[in-house]
Amino acid sequence: MKLFPLNSTNAKIALVHLTSRLKQLLVAVLSVTFGISMYIFLNGFLNGVNDTQTELAFSTMAHIRIYNDLPEDKTNLLEMASEKTMAVNIRNPRVIKYTEGIQNADQYVRAVERQPEVKAVSKQVNINIFYRNGAIQVNGQLSGVDVASEDKLFDTSKYVTSGSWENLSTRSNGIVLGKGLARKLSLNMGDRVQVTTADGLSKSYEIVGLLETSLTSVDNSKGYIRISSARQLLSENMSYVTDIQVNVRDFNEAEQTAATLSRVIPYKVEPWMEASGQLEAGSELRDILGIAVSLTILLVAGFGIYNIMNMTVNEKIKEIAILKAMGFDGDDIVEIFLTQSVIIGLLGGVVGMAFGYVVSRLINNIPFNVAGLEVLPMTYNLDDYGLAFMFGLITTFIAGYLPARKASKIDPVEIIRG
């Protein structure tokens, strides 16, 4: 069975049924319109939230981090080597010394850059330090970075609100501080801040920039200097780094790339899923919630269409009996009502996509000055519009088919006699 063209007898009868009850037609179309528009809006909004959350998280966190992890516990080597039947007791064990950081980092950076999935690489020297300004002391972290590579990896210059990120390239004693940290220390642009390491090494730096990433843990505790200055502060050679940060073309593929790199790099290769599992879990939960809510809306719209089509069958019962008495068979009756439901689905789908886009645009212009955002986040994915239209059409088709099957089984003799 197939739908006849609009100039067929069945299609003309379907159009007469639709246009004879315009209010009923309008309600049916609006049901589909509402379902599709809300599906588009919710998916666009949830995808926008996910994208924003990901962007904020990756503003300071790389897709893959390579570092020298703490060694496994070897404080009781005698117990590890002895038989289980032997009792071993070692008092006051000492942790075996190990080499900190990554030596000869350039060779590992080249190995990373040879991977086709890798988009950007940056070397860092991270130091836990104390920031001082007179009597004020704040515990924090200092990152020695390659200025250009760091900006390519994290787009850090975008978050600098005062001064310039590029100033680090020309100022060996320059430092870019988090805005919250500068506020804690009562410092501004051009002031000097004293930095002291855990080993008591101390140096003064001039503030050449202030940045605000909307991540409190960064803005209130972190500063950036040139990587050569950080090595000098620790008295390390020019090949020393504590971290190699890597971004890949698709952050969802970070785990596979990390597995490949771990086979050629003798250090800890940690994908972001391992370092921040809550970010992945939150994104997946929002996706599940969005799908559940969207499908619920479409199902509710489908039940509305079903009720309207069922009422139409009951109202047109005598007309259906006359049509069957005139020679129309069950397939013709099914086709008449399916044509009505498909027309409703097409009208509601087109209007719903347009209305969903308008609603998304309106929401996207609502001010939302939180976490560095200016408006509520929203994405405009063509796949969402296509899926919404398809789901709406399928829903209305099913909602029209069930009462159509009921109408096709009517016995015209009993209806006419009744």
VOPAGU-2260 file (C-alpha; in pm, 1 decimal, decimal comma):
REM VOPAGU-2260
SITE   aa  ch    i         X         Y         Z
SITE  MET   A    0       0,0       0,0       0,0
SITE  LYS   A    1     123,6     350,5     -80,9
SITE  LEU   A    2      -6,2     702,4     -47,1
SITE  PHE   A    3    -178,2     829,4    -362,0
SITE  PRO   A    4     -78,2    1164,9    -511,6
SITE  LEU   A    5    -275,8    1466,3    -394,5
SITE  ASN   A    6    -494,0    1464,1    -708,8
SITE  SER   A    7    -620,5    1111,2    -635,1
SITE  THR   A    8    -968,2    1040,4    -502,6
SITE  ASN   A    9    -837,0     915,0    -166,1
SITE  ALA   A   10    -621,2    1223,2    -120,2
SITE  LYS   A   11    -909,2    1456,7    -208,6
SITE  ILE   A   12   -1129,5    1287,5      50,0
SITE  ALA   A   13    -848,5    1321,7     309,1
SITE  LEU   A   14    -815,5    1695,6     231,3
SITE  VAL   A   15   -1191,8    1742,6     266,0
SITE  HIS   A   16   -1180,8    1573,6     608,4
SITE  LEU   A   17    -894,5    1799,0     717,2
SITE  THR   A   18   -1039,2    2128,2     592,9
SITE  SER   A   19   -1388,6    2057,4     726,3
SITE  ARG   A   20   -1257,2    2082,6    1082,9
SITE  LEU   A   21    -995,9    2359,4    1071,9
SITE  LYS   A   22    -976,7    2400,0    1450,6
SITE  GLN   A   23    -910,1    2030,4    1491,1
SITE  LEU   A   24    -644,9    2048,9    1217,6
SITE  LEU   A   25    -483,2    2346,8    1391,0
SITE  VAL   A   26    -466,7    2164,9    1725,5
SITE  ALA   A   27    -310,4    1858,8    1561,3
SITE  VAL   A   28     -51,0    2067,4    1374,9
SITE  LEU   A   29      31,8    2262,8    1693,1
SITE  SER   A   30      85,5    1934,9    1881,5
SITE  VAL   A   31     349,6    1830,6    1629,2
SITE  THR   A   32     492,8    2183,6    1616,4
SITE  PHE   A   33     534,2    2193,9    1994,3
SITE  GLY   A   34     699,4    1851,2    2009,2
SITE  ILE   A   35     948,8    1922,1    1730,9
SITE  SER   A   36    1032,0    2276,8    1843,5
SITE  MET   A   37    1094,9    2165,2    2202,9
SITE  TYR   A   38    1306,8    1874,7    2078,3
SITE  ILE   A   39    1521,1    2117,8    1877,1
SITE  PHE   A   40    1545,2    2370,4    2160,1
SITE  LEU   A   41    1633,5    2116,1    2431,2
SITE  ASN   A   42    1897,9    1942,1    2221,6
SITE  GLY   A   43    2049,0    2274,1    2115,7
SITE  PHE   A   44    2056,9    2401,0    2473,6
SITE  LEU   A   45    2197,8    2080,7    2627,5
SITE  ASN   A   46    2461,7    2053,3    2354,2
SITE  GLY   A   47    2547,6    2419,3    2414,4
SITE  VAL   A   48    2587,1    2354,6    2787,8
SITE  ASN   A   49    2804,8    2048,9    2718,0
SITE  ASP   A   50    3022,4    2240,1    2471,9
SITE  THR   A   51    3062,4    2530,8    2714,9
SITE  GLN   A   52    3147,2    2298,2    3002,0
SITE  THR   A   53    3403,7    2122,2    2785,3
SITE  GLU   A   54    3554,8    2450,1    2667,1
SITE  LEU   A   55    3589,1    2578,8    3024,7
SITE  ALA   A   56    3741,6    2251,3    3143,5
SITE  PHE   A   57    3991,3    2236,1    2856,0
SITE  SER   A   58    4090,7    2599,6    2900,1
SITE  THR   A   59    4352,7    2475,0    3150,4
SITE  MET   A   60    4338,9    2094,4    3113,5
SITE  ALA   A   61    4494,2    1919,3    2813,2
SITE  HIS   A   62    4341,4    1617,4    2644,4
SITE  ILE   A   63    4649,3    1414,4    2743,2
SITE  ARG   A   64    4905,5    1480,2    3014,8
SITE  ILE   A   65    5251,7    1317,1    3020,0
SITE  TYR   A   66    5440,9    1333,8    3348,7
SITE  ASN   A   67    5675,7    1143,0    3578,3
SITE  ASP   A   68    5442,9     968,2    3822,5
SITE  LEU   A   69    5540,0     869,5    4175,6
SITE  PRO   A   70    5709,2     528,3    4184,6
SITE  GLU   A   71    5532,8     222,2    4320,1
SITE  ASP   A   72    5578,6     147,1    4688,7
SITE  LYS   A   73    5917,1     -21,9    4737,4
SITE  THR   A   74    5975,9      59,1    5104,3
SITE  ASN   A   75    5963,6    -309,7    5197,2
SITE  LEU   A   76    6171,7    -486,4    4931,1
SITE  LEU   A   77    6263,3    -769,3    5170,2
SITE  GLU   A   78    5898,0    -865,7    5217,4
SITE  MET   A   79    5843,3    -863,3    4840,4
SITE  ALA   A   80    6135,4   -1099,2    4782,5
SITE  SER   A   81    6077,1   -1337,6    5073,5
SITE  GLU   A   82    5855,8   -1643,4    5083,0
SITE  LYS   A   83    5507,1   -1618,5    5228,6
SITE  THR   A   84    5602,1   -1856,3    5510,3
SITE  MET   A   85    5867,8   -1614,0    5640,2
SITE  ALA   A   86    5772,0   -1338,5    5885,7
SITE  VAL   A   87    5922,9   -1001,3    5790,7
SITE  ASN   A   88    5921,3    -687,0    6003,5
SITE  ILE   A   89    6094,6    -367,5    5889,4
SITE  ARG   A   90    6083,1     -66,2    6117,8
SITE  ASN   A   91    6083,4     292,9    5998,4
SITE  PRO   A   92    6111,7     229,1    5618,4
SITE  ARG   A   93    6230,5     504,7    5384,9
SITE  VAL   A   94    6094,1     590,8    5039,4
SITE  ILE   A   95    6354,7     524,2    4771,5
SITE  LYS   A   96    6464,0     843,3    4595,6
SITE  TYR   A   97    6356,0     882,2    4234,7
SITE  THR   A   98    6428,2    1133,2    3957,8
SITE  GLU   A   99    6164,5    1405,4    3942,6
SITE  GLY   A  100    6028,1    1549,5    3620,5
SITE  ILE   A  101    6109,8    1451,0    3263,9
SITE  GLN   A  102    6467,7    1473,4    3140,1
SITE  ASN   A  103    6551,7    1515,1    2769,3
SITE  ALA   A  104    6191,7    1614,7    2703,6
SITE  ASP   A  105    6249,9    1723,0    2342,5
SITE  GLN   A  106    6284,3    1365,7    2216,3
SITE  TYR   A  107    5946,8    1274,9    2369,4
SITE  VAL   A  108    5785,5    1587,8    2226,9
SITE  ARG   A  109    5904,9    1484,0    1880,7
SITE  ALA   A  110    5759,2    1135,9    1935,4
SITE  VAL   A  111    5425,0    1292,4    2028,7
SITE  GLU   A  112    5424,7    1529,5    1730,0
SITE  ARG   A  113    5471,0    1236,1    1490,7
SITE  GLN   A  114    5126,4    1104,5    1585,1
SITE  PRO   A  115    4871,8    1213,9    1317,6
SITE  GLU   A  116    4595,4    1260,4    1577,6
SITE  VAL   A  117    4795,6    1518,5    1773,3
SITE  LYS   A  118    4691,5    1881,0    1723,8
SITE  ALA   A  119    4917,7    2073,4    1963,9
SITE  VAL   A  120    5192,3    2004,4    2221,0
SITE  SER   A  121    5325,8    2223,7    2499,6
SITE  LYS   A  122    5600,6    2174,6    2760,3
SITE  GLN   A  123    5554,9    2296,1    3117,6
SITE  VAL   A  124    5754,9    2327,7    3436,8
SITE  ASN   A  125    5504,6    2335,0    3722,2
SITE  ILE   A  126    5618,9    2437,7    4069,3
SITE  ASN   A  127    5431,7    2453,4    4400,1
SITE  ILE   A  128    5528,3    2786,1    4553,0
SITE  PHE   A  129    5435,9    3069,0    4790,3
SITE  TYR   A  130    5338,8    3408,9    4651,2
SITE  ARG   A  131    5433,9    3698,2    4877,8
SITE  ASN   A  132    5356,2    4067,5    4888,2
SITE  GLY   A  133    5483,0    4218,2    5208,9
SITE  ALA   A  134    5314,2    4035,3    5498,4
SITE  ILE   A  135    5061,8    3863,4    5268,2
SITE  GLN   A  136    5145,4    3504,6    5166,8
SITE  VAL   A  137    4936,8    3278,9    4939,6
SITE  ASN   A  138    5001,9    2916,1    4852,8
SITE  GLY   A  139    4975,8    2849,6    4478,4
SITE  GLN   A  140    5126,7    2708,6    4161,6
SITE  LEU   A  141    5367,8    2860,6    3912,6
SITE  SER   A  142    5377,5    2730,1    3554,8
SITE  GLY   A  143    5676,8    2784,9    3334,1
SITE  VAL   A  144    5548,8    2766,1    2976,7
SITE  ASP   A  145    5648,1    2804,6    2615,0
SITE  VAL   A  146    5441,4    3115,4    2541,2
SITE  ALA   A  147    5342,3    3038,3    2180,8
SITE  SER   A  148    5277,2    2665,2    2234,9
SITE  GLU   A  149    5072,5    2728,6    2549,4
SITE  ASP   A  150    4852,5    2976,1    2366,3
SITE  LYS   A  151    4802,7    2732,6    2077,8
SITE  LEU   A  152    4708,1    2456,0    2320,4
SITE  PHE   A  153    4474,3    2644,8    2557,4
SITE  ASP   A  154    4407,6    2977,5    2379,7
SITE  THR   A  155    4532,5    3138,2    2700,9
SITE  SER   A  156    4567,1    3487,9    2552,5
SITE  LYS   A  157    4186,1    3500,9    2522,4
SITE  TYR   A  158    4154,2    3501,1    2900,1
SITE  VAL   A  159    4403,5    3784,8    2965,7
SITE  THR   A  160    4197,5    4083,8    3083,0
SITE  SER   A  161    4486,1    4325,1    3155,3
SITE  GLY   A  162    4823,7    4350,9    2988,9
SITE  SER   A  163    4918,0    4097,6    2723,1
SITE  TRP   A  164    5005,2    3727,6    2713,7
SITE  GLU   A  165    5278,2    3801,4    2457,3
SITE  ASN   A  166    5458,3    4017,7    2715,4
SITE  LEU   A  167    5600,9    3695,3    2863,4
SITE  SER   A  168    5797,6    3640,5    2540,8
SITE  THR   A  169    5994,1    3961,5    2584,3
SITE  ARG   A  170    6017,8    3987,7    2965,1
SITE  SER   A  171    6239,0    3729,7    3137,6
SITE  ASN   A  172    6121,1    3860,3    3477,4
SITE  GLY   A  173    5755,8    3893,6    3374,6
SITE  ILE   A  174    5465,4    3701,0    3525,7
SITE  VAL   A  175    5095,8    3667,7    3436,1
SITE  LEU   A  176    4880,9    3618,8    3747,0
SITE  GLY   A  177    4527,5    3493,6    3794,4
SITE  LYS   A  178    4299,2    3786,4    3867,4
SITE  GLY   A  179    4175,3    3637,4    4194,2
SITE  LEU   A  180    4531,8    3571,5    4311,6
SITE  ALA   A  181    4633,8    3929,6    4234,5
SITE  ARG   A  182    4331,5    4051,2    4431,7
SITE  LYS   A  183    4430,4    3837,4    4731,3
SITE  LEU   A  184    4782,1    3980,8    4721,1
SITE  SER   A  185    4654,6    4339,8    4666,8
SITE  LEU   A  186    4859,4    4367,3    4345,7
SITE  ASN   A  187    4796,9    4530,9    4007,7
SITE  MET   A  188    4967,1    4560,1    3668,6
SITE  GLY   A  189    5332,8    4665,8    3697,9
SITE  ASP   A  190    5363,6    4563,0    4064,3
SITE  ARG   A  191    5619,5    4305,3    4175,8
SITE  VAL   A  192    5542,3    3975,6    4346,8
SITE  GLN   A  193    5786,0    3759,6    4543,8
SITE  VAL   A  194    5790,1    3386,9    4458,8
SITE  THR   A  195    5937,3    3131,2    4702,7
SITE  THR   A  196    5977,4    2760,0    4631,8
SITE  ALA   A  197    5946,4    2477,3    4887,0
SITE  ASP   A  198    6329,4    2460,3    4896,6
SITE  GLY   A  199    6351,6    2825,8    4996,7
SITE  LEU   A  200    6456,8    2963,2    4656,4
SITE  SER   A  201    6310,6    3309,8    4602,4
SITE  LYS   A  202    6279,0    3554,8    4315,0
SITE  SER   A  203    6082,7    3869,8    4234,3
SITE  TYR   A  204    5872,4    3903,3    3917,0
SITE  GLU   A  205    5690,5    4196,2    3758,1
SITE  ILE   A  206    5320,3    4151,2    3673,8
SITE  VAL   A  207    5279,0    4194,1    3296,3
SITE  GLY   A  208    4928,0    4048,8    3266,8
SITE  LEU   A  209    4618,2    3940,7    3458,5
SITE  LEU   A  210    4396,7    3658,3    3338,2
SITE  GLU   A  211    4048,1    3532,9    3426,1
SITE  THR   A  212    3945,9    3183,5    3313,5
SITE  SER   A  213    3627,6    3155,3    3526,7
SITE  LEU   A  214    3785,1    2854,3    3700,5
SITE  THR   A  215    3836,9    2957,6    4061,5
SITE  SER   A  216    4110,7    2701,0    4118,1
SITE  VAL   A  217    4316,9    2870,3    3845,0
SITE  ASP   A  218    4228,4    3236,6    3893,4
SITE  ASN   A  219    4295,8    3229,0    4269,1
SITE  SER   A  220    4620,0    3033,3    4277,1
SITE  LYS   A  221    4810,7    3024,5    3948,7
SITE  GLY   A  222    5074,8    3229,4    3773,4
SITE  TYR   A  223    5267,7    3190,1    3445,4
SITE  ILE   A  224    5628,7    3269,3    3358,7
SITE  ARG   A  225    5858,3    3170,6    3071,7
SITE  ILE   A  226    5972,7    2808,6    3083,7
SITE  SER   A  227    6338,3    2916,8    3076,6
SITE  SER   A  228    6277,0    3134,6    3385,7
SITE  ALA   A  229    6114,3    2841,0    3566,5
SITE  ARG   A  230    6412,7    2615,5    3487,4
SITE  GLN   A  231    6646,8    2886,4    3612,2
SITE  LEU   A  232    6445,7    2915,8    3934,6
SITE  LEU   A  233    6486,7    2540,3    3995,8
SITE  SER   A  234    6846,6    2531,5    3866,8
SITE  GLU   A  235    6750,1    2270,0    3605,8
SITE  ASN   A  236    6893,5    2221,3    3257,0
SITE  MET   A  237    6725,0    2332,8    2935,4
SITE  SER   A  238    6577,7    1988,1    2861,2
SITE  TYR   A  239    6388,2    1957,5    3190,9
SITE  VAL   A  240    6006,1    1970,9    3215,4
SITE  THR   A  241    5751,6    1841,4    3464,9
SITE  ASP   A  242    5464,7    1799,4    3217,5
SITE  ILE   A  243    5407,0    1756,3    2846,1
SITE  GLN   A  244    5053,2    1867,9    2758,7
SITE  VAL   A  245    4892,0    1728,0    2443,1
SITE  ASN   A  246    4572,7    1814,3    2256,4
SITE  VAL   A  247    4428,8    1580,7    1990,7
SITE  ARG   A  248    4193,5    1664,3    1704,3
SITE  ASP   A  249    3898,5    1488,0    1869,0
SITE  PHE   A  250    3908,1    1495,6    2249,4
SITE  ASN   A  251    3685,1    1188,1    2260,8
SITE  GLU   A  252    3971,4     990,1    2100,0
SITE  ALA   A  253    4223,5    1091,0    2369,3
SITE  GLU   A  254    4216,1     748,8    2535,1
SITE  GLN   A  255    4319,2     566,3    2215,5
SITE  THR   A  256    4598,3     817,5    2143,3
SITE  ALA   A  257    4723,0     790,6    2502,6
SITE  ALA   A  258    4740,1     411,9    2468,3
SITE  THR   A  259    4951,3     450,9    2152,2
SITE  LEU   A  260    5186,0     704,2    2314,7
SITE  SER   A  261    5232,4     494,6    2629,3
SITE  ARG   A  262    5404,6     228,0    2417,0
SITE  VAL   A  263    5684,0     466,0    2313,1
SITE  ILE   A  264    5709,1     699,3    2614,5
SITE  PRO   A  265    5841,8     561,3    2948,0
SITE  TYR   A  266    5637,3     803,0    3159,5
SITE  LYS   A  267    5276,9     825,7    3275,3
SITE  VAL   A  268    5047,4     907,8    2979,3
SITE  GLU   A  269    4713,0    1014,8    3124,4
SITE  PRO   A  270    4404,7    1092,7    2910,1
SITE  TRP   A  271    4155,6    1346,5    3040,4
SITE  MET   A  272    3894,8    1072,9    3102,9
SITE  GLU   A  273    4123,6     925,6    3365,5
SITE  ALA   A  274    4215,9    1258,4    3521,0
SITE  SER   A  275    3863,8    1404,9    3524,6
SITE  GLY   A  276    3605,8    1128,5    3505,5
SITE  GLN   A  277    3334,2    1355,1    3648,7
SITE  LEU   A  278    3348,9    1573,3    3337,6
SITE  GLU   A  279    3279,1    1275,7    3110,4
SITE  ALA   A  280    3007,4    1141,6    3342,6
SITE  GLY   A  281    2835,4    1482,1    3361,5
SITE  SER   A  282    2832,9    1516,2    2982,8
SITE  GLU   A  283    2688,3    1167,9    2933,0
SITE  LEU   A  284    2420,0    1222,2    3198,5
SITE  ARG   A  285    2311,5    1548,6    3033,9
SITE  ASP   A  286    2290,5    1369,8    2697,4
SITE  ILE   A  287    2074,4    1093,6    2846,0
SITE  LEU   A  288    1850,5    1349,5    3016,1
SITE  GLY   A  289    1811,6    1544,8    2692,5
SITE  ILE   A  290    1719,8    1235,6    2490,4
SITE  ALA   A  291    1469,4    1120,6    2755,0
SITE  VAL   A  292    1296,9    1458,9    2777,6
SITE  SER   A  293    1292,6    1507,4    2400,4
SITE  LEU   A  294    1144,0    1164,5    2328,3
SITE  THR   A  295     885,2    1218,0    2602,6
SITE  ILE   A  296     773,8    1541,9    2438,1
SITE  LEU   A  297     744,2    1371,0    2098,8
SITE  LEU   A  298     547,9    1081,1    2248,1
SITE  VAL   A  299     308,6    1321,2    2420,3
SITE  ALA   A  300     259,0    1497,6    2087,2
SITE  GLY   A  301     200,4    1156,0    1925,2
SITE  PHE   A  302     -71,3    1068,4    2177,3
SITE  GLY   A  303    -235,2    1401,4    2101,0
SITE  ILE   A  304    -237,3    1318,7    1729,5
SITE  TYR   A  305    -372,9     971,4    1805,3
SITE  ASN   A  306    -661,5    1113,0    2007,8
SITE  ILE   A  307    -747,6    1363,0    1734,7
SITE  MET   A  308    -735,0    1098,8    1461,2
SITE  ASN   A  309    -940,2     861,1    1676,4
SITE  MET   A  310   -1203,5    1131,7    1724,6
SITE  THR   A  311   -1203,5    1194,2    1349,4
SITE  VAL   A  312   -1270,4     824,5    1284,2
SITE  ASN   A  313   -1561,4     825,3    1527,7
SITE  GLU   A  314   -1706,3    1144,8    1377,4
SITE  LYS   A  315   -1669,2    1016,8    1020,4
SITE  ILE   A  316   -1794,8     665,5    1095,0
SITE  LYS   A  317   -2108,3     698,0     878,5
SITE  GLU   A  318   -1911,9     852,7     593,1
SITE  ILE   A  319   -1663,0     564,7     613,7
SITE  ALA   A  320   -1951,6     315,5     597,8
SITE  ILE   A  321   -2090,6     488,5     288,5
SITE  LEU   A  322   -1746,3     488,2     124,5
SITE  LYS   A  323   -1709,4     115,1     185,0
SITE  ALA   A  324   -2062,7      54,6      54,2
SITE  MET   A  325   -1962,3     244,6    -261,3
SITE  GLY   A  326   -1671,3       7,8    -322,2
SITE  PHE   A  327   -1379,1     155,6    -123,9
SITE  ASP   A  328   -1190,4    -127,9      44,5
SITE  GLY   A  329   -1002,1    -135,8     375,3
SITE  ASP   A  330    -673,8     -24,1     219,1
SITE  ASP   A  331    -843,1     284,4      74,2
SITE  ILE   A  332    -976,9     379,5     419,7
SITE  VAL   A  333    -633,7     331,1     577,7
SITE  GLU   A  334    -480,5     543,1     303,3
SITE  ILE   A  335    -729,1     825,4     352,4
SITE  PHE   A  336    -649,8     858,7     723,1
SITE  LEU   A  337    -277,2     802,1     680,4
SITE  THR   A  338    -273,2    1082,8     422,2
SITE  GLN   A  339    -433,5    1309,4     681,5
SITE  SER   A  340    -177,8    1217,4     949,1
SITE  VAL   A  341     118,1    1260,4     709,2
SITE  ILE   A  342      -8,4    1604,4     602,1
SITE  ILE   A  343     -38,8    1699,2     969,3
SITE  GLY   A  344     314,6    1568,3    1028,6
SITE  LEU   A  345     459,0    1760,8     733,5
SITE  LEU   A  346     289,2    2087,6     830,8
SITE  GLY   A  347     379,0    2048,7    1197,5
SITE  GLY   A  348     735,2    1947,2    1109,1
SITE  VAL   A  349     809,3    2249,1     891,1
SITE  VAL   A  350     647,9    2495,1    1132,7
SITE  GLY   A  351     811,0    2317,2    1430,0
SITE  MET   A  352    1161,9    2347,0    1285,0
SITE  ALA   A  353    1110,4    2717,7    1216,8
SITE  PHE   A  354     961,0    2779,0    1561,6
SITE  GLY   A  355    1236,6    2574,2    1728,9
SITE  TYR   A  356    1499,7    2789,4    1557,7
SITE  VAL   A  357    1324,5    3110,5    1667,4
SITE  VAL   A  358    1297,3    2988,9    2028,4
SITE  SER   A  359    1665,3    2885,8    2026,9
SITE  ARG   A  360    1767,4    3229,2    1897,4
SITE  LEU   A  361    1562,4    3404,2    2164,7
SITE  ILE   A  362    1713,1    3190,6    2443,4
SITE  ASN   A  363    2060,8    3241,9    2295,9
SITE  ASN   A  364    2020,4    3618,1    2344,2
SITE  ILE   A  365    1924,3    3604,9    2713,9
SITE  PRO   A  366    2204,5    3768,7    2923,0
SITE  PHE   A  367    2387,6    3520,1    3144,7
SITE  ASN   A  368    2693,4    3676,6    3305,1
SITE  VAL   A  369    2825,8    3368,2    3484,3
SITE  ALA   A  370    3159,8    3187,2    3443,3
SITE  GLY   A  371    3272,7    3424,3    3169,6
SITE  LEU   A  372    2958,2    3375,5    2960,3
SITE  GLU   A  373    2759,5    3664,7    2821,2
SITE  VAL   A  374    2447,3    3477,6    2704,0
SITE  LEU   A  375    2292,8    3134,7    2754,1
SITE  PRO   A  376    2481,3    2878,1    2540,5
SITE  MET   A  377    2310,3    2723,9    2237,7
SITE  THR   A  378    2418,6    2512,5    1940,5
SITE  TYR   A  379    2254,6    2492,0    1597,0
SITE  ASN   A  380    2311,9    2141,1    1465,4
SITE  LEU   A  381    2144,1    2051,0    1135,7
SITE  ASP   A  382    2127,6    1687,4    1248,5
SITE  ASP   A  383    1896,1    1789,6    1534,5
SITE  TYR   A  384    1655,5    1953,2    1287,5
SITE  GLY   A  385    1660,7    1649,5    1058,6
SITE  LEU   A  386    1604,7    1404,0    1345,1
SITE  ALA   A  387    1325,2    1617,5    1490,5
SITE  PHE   A  388    1145,8    1628,1    1156,4
SITE  MET   A  389    1191,9    1252,3    1105,4
SITE  PHE   A  390    1072,9    1162,8    1456,3
SITE  GLY   A  391     773,8    1394,9    1420,0
SITE  LEU   A  392     677,1    1234,6    1089,6
SITE  ILE   A  393     716,2     880,7    1226,2
SITE  THR   A  394     515,6     968,0    1537,6
SITE  THR   A  395     226,1    1114,1    1338,9
SITE  PHE   A  396     235,5     821,7    1094,4
SITE  ILE   A  397     200,2     569,4    1376,4
SITE  ALA   A  398     -61,9     782,9    1551,9
SITE  GLY   A  399    -264,7     794,0    1229,3
SITE  TYR   A  400    -217,5     429,9    1136,2
SITE  LEU   A  401    -376,8     282,8    1449,9
SITE  PRO   A  402    -718,0     454,0    1413,1
SITE  ALA   A  403    -694,9     403,8    1034,9
SITE  ARG   A  404    -673,3      27,5    1086,5
SITE  LYS   A  405    -974,0      50,0    1314,4
SITE  ALA   A  406   -1166,9     240,0    1046,7
SITE  SER   A  407   -1076,0     -13,8     776,7
SITE  LYS   A  408   -1246,1    -296,7     968,9
SITE  ILE   A  409   -1584,3    -123,7     997,8
SITE  ASP   A  410   -1879,8    -326,9     871,8
SITE  PRO   A  411   -2084,4     -78,1     662,3
SITE  VAL   A  412   -2405,4    -280,0     694,1
SITE  GLU   A  413   -2407,9    -261,0    1073,4
SITE  ILE   A  414   -2330,6     111,5    1074,6
SITE  ILE   A  415   -2597,9     197,4     818,2
SITE  ARG   A  416   -2858,6     -17,9     998,0
SITE  GLY   A  417   -2763,3     141,0    1333,0
